[in-house]
């Protein structure tokens, strides 16, 4: 056990020395990997932000079911239960005639003519209604068809589905989310490949530079694992440092930019999610793991092609 720990310590020290030996190549490899990991992390943040924003905006795209005066409480309860049976329904809110009157007065308080006209017609003019909010807009037609069923024709006067401007806003947000996802994947793949290429060449140069040293190590009985170890440690260092830097950039951006829009309903949930200690730790850990994987994979490819321990 002691010999293994000693061997591991020597391999680690050798790998760290190699990391600092070629400073310019180290900086180049780490910088490109930082860009790649930052793009990947930013893509995740932007996608979650867009998803939560669409979900929040979708709540404003409500299905309004206007009820007839003859509707009984039992019939209204049955309709409410049928609506809630769909998993895409976030909430069903009953709005009484009095509440409808109050909402109307609040909405059009700047137009006294409309308010006065409604008072002339009487407070019972506005019907009671059920306001249905959804979590999945793809189900809006299906949910909207429920109150139109024949069994509810005696209690439902009319059904209105959302507002056109809200639909357009959601459509634009969904389109932006799709573009962000596609562009981020393409850019992340490109920079990941560039990172792998740079690390591959860095490890290859290190192998060529230390060729005589490696031969001597083999002749005196060094195992292939002991020879490969420093190169793997060096490649892991690239991923470790790049992961810490990239996650630091993304987290700093979340705090600096997020605080400015966190009071808006569309972004509150996203800001609270990404500023929690658990998610921050997961982001840092995920960036480091991805970075180390890219570095080690590139190093293994370089060693397989150029180290060729089995031929010695």
Secondary structure by P-SEA (a helix, b strand, c coil): caaaaaaaaaaaaaaaaaaacaaaaaaaaaaaaaaaaaaaaaaaaaaaaaaaaaaaaaaabbbbbbbcccccaaaaaaaaaaaaccccccbbbbbcaaaaaaaaaaaacccaaaaaaaaaaccccbbbbbbbbbccccaaaaaaaccccccccccccccccccaaaaaaaaaaaaaaaaaaaaaaaaaaaaaaaaaaaaaaaaaaaaaaaaaaaaaaaaacccccccaaaaaaaaaaaaaaaaaaaaaaaaaaaaaaaaacccccccaaaaaaaacaaaaaaaaaaaaaaaaaaaaaaaaaaaacccccccc
